[in-house]
């Protein structure tokens, strides 16, 4: 491959922005052209920062979140996403630990899930398929899109990964005219291609992990479809035809948390989401809590404040 940065014909329209959010739903919607749903799973007041540069066919970003999150994500059609941890911190994609010298990747309109730890920072590149192939052709790099589309993790060269990290961070730290930012974005794409040139897709998830993913997904769907019921671990075991130990292993392997913790944070996040969306309306916190299966309001209020660092009633004021 050549070392020179690529120069692709692109529209001049581009945007560079930094956004600070104090609500997980707000943070989930800040990333342009993504479909996302965030749930907070560790205690504390949430703060998220998004730095983003984009034009019509390339998006480069850095996302920092104070609390651990369970993220359901989908990228825009006919594009590829590449995700790089700023530091290896125990992140998971679709239940698979990311680990050292690994890059996450998913094609557009293929939903995936991320588990991110506290004080986490992730760098991302979303690039249109046609733009990636044009850049690869210019730099004489072969991209096997079929293999790339089926991958979740790529094992990459350590030095190339470090260069890509630094190039992304340099772009997002720049306070320069649009032309200089666009030139730096070309350097990012060049660094990405160098990274892909050293990469090897990891083997597909084994059948046992696929089964564990399915059990966790079925549990998630069952809880959401029975929101007014206090779903318990024994109820899930009965509905999913698995033992308590199997359920424990599934959640531990896929999400890194226990089924009990999952049940609690999922329902608390749904209550907070509904209260926030109802801000300014005549809504009673107790009614929303009861609708999500919380029968003991005192215990609910205590659990809610412990997770989010604020009372349930404060959510009604967020968007009022």
N, C-alpha and C positions, 0 to 999 in steps of 0.2 A: 504493500500500500504506500501511497505517497504521503508525505508529512504535511503538505500544505492544506490549509483550511478550504473547505468546499465553498463554492460561490454559486448559489442556486437563484434562479429568477423567481422572486416572490413578490406579492403585493406589498406596497410600502406601508400599508396600514398595520400597525402593531401597537401593543399596549404593554406597559410596565406598571405594576402596582404592588402595594403592600397593604394587607388588611389584617386588623386585629379583631378577634372574636372572643366573646365571653359566654358563648352558648354553643354546645356541640352541634346542634342542628344548623345554626348559622354558619359554623365552620364547614360543615359538610356541603353546604350550598355555595360556598365562596369559590370553589375551584371551577373554572369555566368549562362548560360542556361535559361535565361528569354527572352521572347519576349516583348519588351516595346517601348512605344512612349511617349515622354514627351513634353508638351507645357508649356512655361512660361506664367504666367498670372498676375504677379505683376512686377513693374518697378525695374530695378537695374541690375548691372552686376552679372551674375550667378556664383556661386561657389558651387560645390558639393564634398563631401568626402564619399568614400565607404570603410568600413573596412569589410573584408570577410575572413571567415575560411570555408573550404569545403573539403570533400572527395567524394568518388563515390556516396554515398547515402544520405549525410547530408550536408546542407549549412546553415551557421549561419552568419548573417551580421548586420551591422548598417549603415544606410544611412542618411546623413545630407545634406540638400539643403537650400541655402540661400533665394531663391525666392519661392513663391507659384507656384505649378505645377498642371496641369491636366495630369494624367497618365493613359494610357491604357496598361494593363498588362496581361500576361499569363505565368503560371508556367509550367515547363517541365512535360511530361506525367507521369502518375502513381505516383504522389507525392502530398503532401499536403503542402500548405503555411499557416503559422501563422504569423500575423503581430501585433506588439505591439508598440503603441506610447510611446516614452520615457517620455513624459508628455502629458496629454490630452490637445489638442490645436485646436479642432474644425475640425478635419479631417473627410472626408466622404468616404465611400465605396459604390459604386453603388447608390449614392444619399442618403445614410443613415448616419446620424451623428454617430460617433463611441462612444463618451461619456466615462464616468468613468467606470473602471472595465469591460472593453470590450476588446476582442481579435478578430481581423479580421481573417477570414480563407477562402480559396478557394482551390478546387482541381485542379490538373494539367489539362491543355488544356481547361479550362473554363475561357474565358476572363472576366476581371472585370476592373472597373475604380476607380481611387482614386483622390480625391482633397485634396491637402496638403497645409497648410498655409506657410507663410514666416518663415524662421529660424526653419525649422521642422526637427525632428529626429525620425526615425522609426527603430525598431529592428525587425529582421525577422528570421524565421526558415523554411527551406524547407526540408522535409524529405520524402524519398521513402515510399510508402504505406506498403510494406513488412517489412521495417525496423521499422516503427512505430508499426505495429502489433506484431513483434517479441519482441520489447522492452516492450510493454504493457503486453504481456504474461509473460515475465520474472518478471515484477513487479506486476503481478496479477491485472492488470487494464483492464477493459473492454472498448474497443473503438468501438462505433457504427458508422462504416464508412459510412453507408448510410445516417444517420442523419448529420454526419459531412460534407459529400459531398454536401448536400443541404443548408448548413448554410452559412451565410455571417458574422454574428457576434455571438460571444459566451459571455454570461454573466458569469464572473468568480469570484472566491474568491479574495478579495483585497490582503491579505497577500501572497497567492500563486502567484499572478501576480507580486507583488514586488520582490519576490524571483526569479522568472523567469527573470525579467528585470536585476536584479543584477548579476545573473549567466551568462547571455549573455554578459553583459558589462565587467565582469571579464575576460572572455575568450578573448574578443577582445582587452583588455588592456595588455594581457600577452605577454612578450617577452621571451619565454621559448622554450626548445627543443620540437620536434614534439610529443614525447610521452606524455609530460605534457599537451600540447594543446589538444591531443586526449582524455586524461583523463578528462579534463575540458569540452570538448564537450559532453562526456557521462553525466556529471553533468547537462548540459543544457537540454539534452533529458529527464533526470530524472525530472527536474523541469517542463518541458513541460507536462509530463505525470501527475504530481501532479496538474498542472493547469487544464488539461482536466478532471481530476477526480472530480473537483469542478464545472465544467462548465455546462451551460444549453443553448442550441441553442435558439437564439431569434426567434420569430415568423417570418414567411415568409413575404416578402413585400406585403402590401395590394394592391388590384387591382388598386386603384387610383395612387399609387406610380409607379406601373408597367406601367400604361398609361403615366405618366409624363416622365418616362425613355424613353419610345418608342418615344414620341414626340421629346425629345432632341436628341435621336439617329437619327431620320429621318431628323432633321434639320442639324445635322452634315454631314450626307451623301449628303444632297442636296447642301450644300455649297461646299463640295469637288468635286462634280460632275458638278458644275457650277463655276469653279474657275475664269474664265475670266469675270464674271459678278459681279457687286457690289451688292451683295445680301443685301437686307434691311429687317427690321422687318416686314413691311407690306407684302413684297414678301413671307416671310416664313409663315405668317399667311394665306395667300391665298393658298399656296402650301400644307400646312398641315391641312387646314380646321379648324383652331382654331382662337379664338379672341386674340387680343393683350394682354388682361389681362390674359387669359389662358396661353399664351406663356411665359409671365412674371413669372407667378406662377411656371410653369414647370422648367424654368431655375433657378429660385431662390431656389426651393426645391431640385433639383437634383445636381446642380453645385454651388449654392450659389452666383451666379453672374447674371447680367442682360443679355438678349439676345444681346443687342447692344455691351456690353463689350466682350461677347463671339465671335461675328462676327469679331470684331477688332483683338482680340488676336489670333484667329485661323488663319486668313489670314496672319498676321504678322509673326507668327511662321513658316508658310509654305514658305513664302518668304525667311526667314532666313535659313531654312533647304535647300532650293534649292540653295541659294547662297553659303552656306558652302560646299555642295556637289560638286559645280562647281568650287571650289577654284583651281586656276592655269589655268583655261580654259578661253577662250575669251567670257566672259559673261558681258552683260551690266545690271547694277542694274535696270535701268528704264524699260528695257524689261521684267525682271522678275516681277517687281512690277505691270506693266500693265497686265501681264498674270494672276495675282491674283486679278484683278479688281480695282487696285489703279490707278485712272486716274489723280489725282492731285499729282504730284511727290513731290512737296514741303511739302504738308501736310503728305504724306506718310513718307518722310524722317524724319520729326519732330516726328511723332508717333512712328516710328521704334526706333529712338534714345532714346525717352522717356521710352520705354518698356525695351530695352536691354542695355541701357547705353553706346551705341557705334553707330557709323554711319553704314548704310547698306554696304558700300564698305569694311568695316573692316572684314565682314564675308567672303569675297573672299580671305582673307589672312590667315584664321584660319588654313587651312590644306595645304596651298601652300608650 
